[in-house]
């Protein structure tokens, strides 16, 4: 291990890794507040697949990994220590103290306390902004299973092959420049419906400067980022807030789709049409933890209401 990497690893003292070069399995000790099922099935992502053995296989950042939590140890296949340090640690948000997040939110009200306890293993992923924009454009008026199929098809048709993992060829998410060169009808095989035009037009807008403007929005404030994202074809308020939360890491965002409106109505007594009141409640009570609150509430309500 180089001195630079040794210093990097020292800064990650909360965990310890054990890599078997023969099996390609990395075991990570010291990870807490992480449940793969809760994290990958709470509506924030679409490229993670549950395997028959209960593990999850996912593709992000041009990498594919299979992982499973067992007896307090995170077991990862198709990954090296360098991959974990350079990408997966941040992607899985392992640098955040979720114990502190849950403590703060649990003090807000009894509803949030129950939601936090129920979804205590949820972590908010650090997803690629470009992939997040397209994924949530595709997600409109659909369900998670269908969204995942459409995105898998888009990647298989227009992404780059990444190799086989768990018996299945995996593909990268298509580059914006690649999609920008296509026409909406070229996406017919992916069965995106009316969304194919949105995908192509947005790809052309992002590709115009090589994606630099979109990437730079992570450093912008919430209002500037929201205004910029809303300019993309097919991006309304709900999709924009999802992009801000999951791709641009604006944790004050509180996405309100039809399900969240019903949840806020059932759990907090808002009228279904009172989206302004719901948003103001989130901003006032949850502040810069609103995105975390939204995910805990969504997961809790989906499983219990």
N, C-alpha and C positions, 0 to 999 in steps of 0.2 A: 504494500500500500504506500502510495506517495505521501510526502509530508503534507501536501496541500489537502489530499483527501482525508488524511488522518485528522487534520485540524477541522475539516468539515464534519467528519463523523463525531468528533468530540463535542461539537456544537449541538448535536442531536442526542444528547445524553439520555433522553427519555426512553430510547429504544436500543436494542442490541440485535445484531443480525448474525445468522448462521447459514452460510451458503454451501450447498453440496454440489461441487462441480460435475460429479458423475450423473446425478439425476436432474440437475438444473433447478433444484428446489431451494428457495430462500425462505428461511424461517425468521420471523421478526418477533422479538420479545419486547414487552413493555407498552404495547398498543392498548389503549383503553377507550371506552366510549365509542366503540365501532362495531356495528352489526351490518354485515354486507347486505342481508335481505332488506333491512330497513332503509339502508342508504341507496341501494340500487332499485328499490321498488316504491319509492316515495314520490315518483313523478318528475324528478329532476333530470333524468337521463334515459336514453333509449338504446344504448349499444352494449348492455350487459345482459347476459343470458344465464339463467339458472341451469346447472347441469344435474343429471340424475343423482349424483352423489351429494348434492346440496351446495357444491361450490359454485362460483360465478366466473364466467369468462367474459372479458370486456376488451374493447379496442379503443385507444385514445392516444393522441400524439404520435401516430404512426407506430404504435407498439400494441401488442396483445399480451394479456396476462390472465392466468387463472388463479383465483385466490379463495381462501376459506379460513375462517376463524375456528380454531378447535382448541379447547382447554386453555384459552387465553393466549394462544399463539397464532399469529397470522402466517399461514402457509401460502407461498406464492410460487407458481410454476411459470416457466418460460420467461424468466427474469434474472438479472444479475444484481449484485450489490450496487454497481454503478447505476443501473437502470432505476433502482429503488431510490438512491440518493438524488439522482439528477431529474427524475420525473415523478415517480409514483408517490413519493413522500408529500410533495406539494399538491399533486392532483387529488389525493385522498385527504388533504387538509390535516395532516398529522401534526403540523406545527401549532395547531390551535388548542387551547385549553377548553374543551367542551364541558368539563365539569363546572367551570366558571360560568359559561354561557347558560347552562341548564339551571344553575343556582339563581342567577339573575332573573331569568324568565319565570321560574317556578314561584317567585315571590310576587308576581304580577296579579294573579287571580287563581281561583281553584280550577277553572277550566284549563288554563295553560299548564298548571301543575300536573293535571291528569295526562294531558297530551305529551308533556316532556317525559313523564315516567313511562308512558306507553312506547314512545319512540326514542328511547334513551340512547340508542346506538346509531342514530342518523348523523351523518356528516355531510356538509355541503361541498360537492366536488368543485375543483378548479377546472372548468371546461373551456375548451378553445372558443373564443368569441365567434369566429366564422362558422364553425360547426353548430354552435348554439343558435345562431340566427336562423340558419336553414332548418335545423331540427324543429324549432318551435314554429316556423312558418308552416312546415309540413304537419305539425300537431293540431292545427286548427280544426275544430269540429270533428274530432276523431278520438279513438281510444288508444291506450298504450300499446296493445298488441298490434294493431294495424299500423300505428306510427313506426314501430320497430321494424315491421316488415318492409315498409316503404323506404326507410333509411338504409336497411340492409341491402335492398335492391339497388338503391342509388349508389352505394359504395361498391357493390359487386360489378355494376355496369361501368362506372366512371372513375373508381378509385384505383389505387395501385395494390397489387397483391403483396401481402406481408408474410406469407407462409402459412403452414398448417399448424393449428393449435387445437388440441382436444378433438382431432379428427375432422376438422373443418377448415377450409381455406378462409383466411381473414383478409380484409381489404382496408386500406386507409380511407379517410373521408375525402371526397373529391376536392381538388384544388379549385379556388374561385375562377382562376384563369381558364381552367379546363371547361368548367360549366359555362363560362361567359361566351365561349366560342360555339355553343350549341344553340339550338332553337327549342322552344317549348315542346314541340311535337317529338323531339328526340328523347324526351323523358317519359313518353307514353308507356314504355315497358315497366316503369317504376310505379305506375298507377297512382300518381299524385293528384289526378283530377285537375280542378281549376288552379291548384297550387303550383303547377309546373311553370306557368307564366311568372308567378311571384319569385320562384327559385332562380329562373334565368335572369330576370331583371335585377334582382338583388346581387346575383353573382357578377353581373356587369358593373354594377355600382361599386362593389367591393374591389373588383379586379382593376378598376381604373387607376388606382395608385398602389397596386400590389398588396392591398390589405392593410397598409400602414395606418390609415385614418381610423379604421375599425379597431385595430390593436391599441392605438393610442388612447382610446376612450376609457381604458382601465384607469388612466391617470386623470381623467376629467371628473368634474363634479357630477352629481346625480342629474341635475336639470340639463346640463350640456349633453350628457350621454343620452338621456331620454330623447331630447330633441333630435339628435343625430340619428338614433336608431329608428325613430318614427318615420324618417324620410325614406327608409327602404320599402320597396314595393311589397304590399301584403302584410305589413307590420302595424297592428293596432295596439291599443293600450295594454292588453293582457300579454301579447307576445313580447312587446317592448320590455315590460317589467320582468318577464322571464329571462330575456337576454341580459338585462342589467344585473339580475341576481345571479344567474348560473354561469354566464360567460364573462361579464365585466366585474363581478364580485362587488356589486353595490348592495350591501346588506341592509340598507334602509328600504329596499324595494319590497313590496308586499303584493305579489301578483294576485289578481282577482278574476278567475275564470268562473264559469257557471257553477262549478262544484264548490269553490271557495265562498261564493256568495251564499250558497245554501248553507254551508258550514257556519258562516258568520251569523246567518239568520237563526239557525237552530241553536247555536251555542251562546251567542251574545245578544240575540233578540233584535237584530237589525231588520228593517224591511228589505226585501230582496233587491229592490231598485236603488237602495241607498248606498251606492258604491262610494260616494264621497264620505259618508259617515264612517264606513268601514275603513277606508284609507286613513282618515283622520284619527280614528281610534288606534290603528296600528302605529302611526307616527307618534302619537301622544304616549301610548303605553309601552311600546316595544322599541321605539327609536331605531338606532342603528343595528338592532338585533331583529328587526321585523322579518327579514328573510328567513331566519332560523325559526321564528315563531310560526311563520306560514307553513313551513315544512312539517313541523311537529303537529300543527292543527290538521293539516291535510291528511297526514298518515293516520292520525288518531281517528278522525271522522270516517275515513274510508273503511277502516276495519271495525268500527264500533257503532256507526249510525245507519 
